[in-house]
Amino acid sequence: SYEKLFVKTCAACGEPADASDHLIRSGAGVWHVDCFACTTCDAALAELSEDRSTILSSNFVLTEEGGLFCPEHGSKHTCAGCARPAAPEASVQVAVGEDAEPTVYHKDCFCCRACERSIFDLGGDFVMHEGQVFCRPDFNKTLDLFCAMCDGPLDPGTTYLKAFDKKWHKACYTCAVCHRVDNGPLRQQDGALLCPEHRAR
């Protein structure tokens, strides 16, 4: 019959999609404008203009299997923060190390694990530690990465010394009196590093 040969059916509702209807054709599928919606959240992905002469469509993802999705639910990436799909325009990809696979976060989920503030609001400075995102101040607090002499942070990549169960900037590991490091072995006395010349005998 004519219908079987020339009238396609809407990929969403299965009803006839006649050429006289407003139709959307994408890939091998045909949809009524009102049926052109995300199969996950049912968000409308198209509408007619006010004068009903033009079809206005928003961004959408059509999978090889024929699934129709809004950008969020059609994304192949999953947010590491909330485990929901993450559309490229609403997410960031973070790769730590040259060969590391990027980790994807919604912009709202890219927050410090400790203070829960947005990394973007904190100026974008962050540290990845054991798969967790930290702002730099909280990372230093969490791992107690502060110099025993100046209380300054020991940022990742900074060379520091460990002595007397404390951490020190290399430049801070000096005698508290003469500020030399080459005046014999340093020892702690009353909380201060002292060379042999300045230690009480």
N, C-alpha and C positions, 0 to 999 in steps of 0.2 A: 504494500500500500504506500501512498504518498508519505504518510507519517513515518513509516519505518525507513524510507529512503532519504527523506529530506529534513525531517524535524528531529533535532537532537533533544536529549533530555538534560535537564539541569543536573550538574554533578553533585549538588547539595541535596535538593529535595526530590529529584527523580521525576518531576513533572515535565511535560513538554516545554521546550525552550524554542518557541516559534520566532521566526525572523522579525515578526511585527512587534515582539517584545523588546524592551531594552535589555540587551545581553552583554555579558563580558566574556570574551574569549581569551583564554590564556593557556599556553601549552596545548594539550589535546582536549581540554575541558571547556565547557560552556556553563555559565551561571546566570540566573536572574540577578539583577542588581540587588534586590532585597535578600538574596541567598548568599551573596558574596561576603562571607563572614569567617572569622577565625574558628576553626573546628575545636579549639580548646576552650577559649573564653567567650565565643560568640560575638566578639566585637565586630561591628560593621566595618568593612574595608572599602565600601563604595557607596555612593549616593548619587541621585540625580540633581542637577542644578535646579534652581528655582523655576526656570522656564521649562524644565524637563527635556531640554534639548541635548544636554551634555552629561556624560557620566564622569563623576569626580571620584577618583580612587586614591586611597592612601597607600603607603608602602605595605607590601605583603610579601610573603614567602610561599612559593609553590614548590613542594618537594617532588622528587622524581616519582614517588608513589602516588602523586595526585593530592596530597594533603595541602590544605590551604590554611595559612597561619598569619597572625599579626607578627610584626618584627620580633617582639619579645618571645613569643612561643615558637617561632620558626627558627630561632637561633640554634646553631649547632653547639654553642658554648654554654656552659653551666657556670653560674656564679659560685666561686669558692666560699663566699660568705654566707649565702642563704640557700644554695643548691637549686635555685630556680633558673630557667633559661635567661641568658643575658644577650640582648641585642647589641650589635656593635656600637651603635650611636649612643647607647646608655651605659656603656661599660668601659673599663680600662683593662689592658693586658699588662701584666707585670712579669718580667723575666729576670731572674737573678742568676748571673753567671752566663758565660758565652754560649754554652750548649743547653741551657735550661729551657724546658718547655714553658711557654707563657702561662701564667695563671690568670684567669679572668674574674673580675669583680664588677658588680654594679657600682656605679659611682657612689651611690648612697651606702653601699656595703664595704667600701674601701676605707675602713676605720681602724684605729689603733686598738689592739686586743685589750690593752690595759685601761685606757681612759675612755674608749669608745667614741672619740672625736674623729671627725672626718680628716683624713690625711690631706685633702685639698684645703680644708680650713686651716690646717696647721702649716701650710706653705709647701706641702708636697715632699717634705723630708721624712723618709721612713726607712726602716730596717726590716728585712724578712729574717725571722729566726725560727727554725724548726717548723716551717710552713705557716707561721703566724706573722701578721703585720703589726709592727710597733712604730709609734712615733719615736724619734730619737731620744727625747728625754726619758720616756717610759722604758725604752729598751735599756738605757744605761742604769736606771733604777732597778729594773727587774734582775739584771745580771750583776748588779753592784759594780758597774764599770766606771768608777771614779778614782781619781788619783788620791792616794793617802796624804800627799803633801798639799796640793793646791785645790783639791776638790773638783777639778775640771774633769769633764767627761773623757773617757778613753774610747773614742769612736772606733768602729770596725776599721781595720787596716792600720790603726795606730800601733806603733811599736811601744810596748810597755814591759816593765819588769815586775816579777812577782817575788816578794821577799817578806819574811816575817808575817805570813798570812795576809798580806796586803798587796795592792797593785799601785804602781808608780809610773808616771811619765818618765821616759829615759832622762830627760833634762831635769826632772825634779828629784831624781835619786842621787842626792848630794848631801854632804854634811850640812846640818842646819846652821852652823856657825861660820865656817869658812867657804861653804858652797863648792867645795872641791870633791871630786870623786876619786882622785888619784893619790890621796894622802893616807893610804892604808885601808883595810876592810872596814866597811860601815857597820855599825851595830845600833840597835835601838836602846835608848836610855830615856826614861820618863816620857815616852811617846815620841821622841825626836830621834832622827838619824844623826849619828855622830861618828867622826873619824877618831882614830886612836888618840890623836893629839888633844881632842876636845872632850873626850869621855872622862868622867870622874874616875879616878884610880882608887 
